[in-house]
């Protein structure tokens, strides 16, 4: 950039001298805009501008690591077997491309995988089973212009990517966008999803015990496994006398609840009480409970969970 002289005559001379350069730059900018409009950028635009513009365009196509927007799931018309995936986009697991689903898509868990909407979604290495978690993956080819989805017991879509139909379709990239759970009859349990929050339509009573003691006990909840999620629970606790209970993540230390010493207690009362609680699980869908006294009654209804869907990977 030129250094301007504040002396008026000299400034006028400098402006006059720079006018041809300014005009040349404006003409080159005009040529670039025309080339973009005509789709001929790289063949007709000035070389000095081509490199800068193309480089800037490439920068704009880079998607942040872990990016995911939309792609929320819901039970479709065949609520027992079909999942509707809303429009959205996500960076693939390697961070190579942005996979954009421009139209909502339905995939069937009880049919072998086939390309397209209202088609099978189960890979040929798995079969839908009872009371089993299946991960839902968005799939794409390397160019990002062919996007689909499917089910896999694998967090990394190894069975889907090995499926003969998926290979034939040229889909080589994936991103896990959620998970579904089947019941005792191999039907998908009803749920709703808003962003990363998944809520069960009919929350299960996962824990109903009267044997909680001063020793920590691991509790398994109805949340997605293979990943750590934040379990959303309604909890009831009771005992005839003052009792305290500490509900904690297995990632935290195993500590006795207390009224005066950290980490204190999640619940402390002499009467029956219920409350809502959110605790991070381990990859097996478990949390820890521990009480100040033996034979404390604990009930846990799992309302749902928060699944970040790889945004923090």
Secondary structure, DSSP 8 states (H G I E B T S, - for coil): ------SHHHHHHHHHHHHHHHHHHHHHHHHHHHHHHHT-TTTTS-HHHHHHHHHHHHHHH---TT-EEE--EEE-SSTTTEEEE-SEEEE-TTSS-EEEE-S-EEEEEEEE--SSTTEEEE-TT----TT-EEEEEEEE-TTSS-EEEEEESSTT-HHHHT-HHHHHTT--EEEEEEEEEB-TTS-B--EEEETTEEEEEEEEEEEEEEEE-SS-EEEE-SS-SSS--EEEEEEEEE-SS-EEEEEE-TTS------SSSTT--SEEESS-EEEEEEEE--TTSEEEEEESSSSEEEEEEEEEEE--TTTT-
